[in-house]
Amino acid sequence: MALPASSGESDAALAAAHETAQDALLIERVRRDDSDAFGELVQRHSRRAFSIAYRLLQQREDAEDVVQDAFIRALEHMHTLELGRPFRPWFHRIVVNHALNYRRSRSIRT
């Protein structure tokens, strides 16, 4: 028999579901060329994206560049995101891949 979820776990699950639903609405607007909706996605996800990039690169300017490039790539490929799939993990994968490629190219130059 499963134990009932604690209040904190259910609150976190509700918050995640709410974020996914809000992102889905924004994505639909972005697909209809609504630049304000893309600005909202940037605002909602830039802090965490920067944190990920900074952890991988250890340079503030490089992390900022990677996040900016990742948002551009996400905008260019927004049509590939399946309807109903959450934006956050999809976008974070773009950030990680871009940061790793950036780090690899930086090490080759050095």
Protein Blocks (a to p, Z undefined) as FASTA:
>chain_A
ZZdddfklmmmmmmmmmmmmmmmmmmmmmmnopaklmmmmmmmmmmmmmmmmmmmnopak
lmmmmmmmmmmmmmmmmmmpcghiafklmmmmmmmmmmmmmmmmmmmmZZ
